[in-house]
Amino acid sequence: MLTSRFSFQQDFTATFFFRQYWRDHRLAFGKYLQVPSIKPAAPFVDQIWRPDSFFESDMTDHKTRHDFLLEITSEGNITYSVR
């Protein structure tokens, strides 16, 4: 009986989009801006509440800035997407 005792580690990289939706009535702007939605710039993202989502066994360097999309509708519906 032949057995092999070679051990090696395999890592892989995958790119995906994680999209979240929620409603925050504090960010609703109604008809005040006369547009259906806004897409704020990067500094605004750190100013609002976001769900504290995480992936177990994540090996990402969290110090790097990820690509994201933030959209807020006039009713306060939030779309937050991170790559």
N, C-alpha and C positions, 0 to 999 in steps of 0.2 A: 504494500500500500504506500503510495507516494502522496505526500502532503506538502503544500507550499505555505510558508509562514511569512510571506512578504506582506508588509503593512505599508500603506501609503494613504495620504489624505487627498481628497479631491474637493476642490472648491469650484464654484461656478459663479458667474455674474449674470444677473437678469435686470433688465430695465422695465419698469411698469409704472402705471399711474394709479395713485390712490386717491379716490375722489370721495368727498364727504359733503353732505347737505344738512343744513339745519336752519332754524328761523330764530332771529334775534330781533325782537320788536324795537329794541333801543337803536338799531341801525336803520330802521325804516325811515325813508325821507319823503314818502307820499308823492304828491305832485309838485313839491317845492322846487325840485331841480328840472322838472319837465322832461325827464328821460326815463325809460323803463328800467335801466340798470346802470351801475357804474363798475369799473374795474380799477380799484385803487392801486397806487404804486407800492413798491416793496416796503418802505418804512411803515406803512399803515398796517401791514400784516401782523407785526409784533405788538400793535396797540389793541387788538381785539381779542376776545376770548375765542379759543379754538379747542376742540376736543383733544384730550391727551391720549392719542392713539400711539401704539407701539407694536412692533413685531418681535416676538420672542426669538432669540438666537440671531438677531440682526447684527451684521458685522459692519454696518455703515459707519463711516467717520461723520459723526453728527456736527462737526465743526464746519463742514462745507455747506455752502448755500445751495439748496436744491431749486430746480425750476418749479414754479408754482403758478397757479391761476386763482385769483380771488375775484368773485363777482358778487355784488350785493344788489338785489332788486329793490324797487321802491317800497315793497311790502316788508322788507327785512329778511327775505330768503337769501341764504348764503350758500354759495358753491365754492368749495376750497379743494383744489386739485394739486397734488405734489407728485413730481417725477422722481 
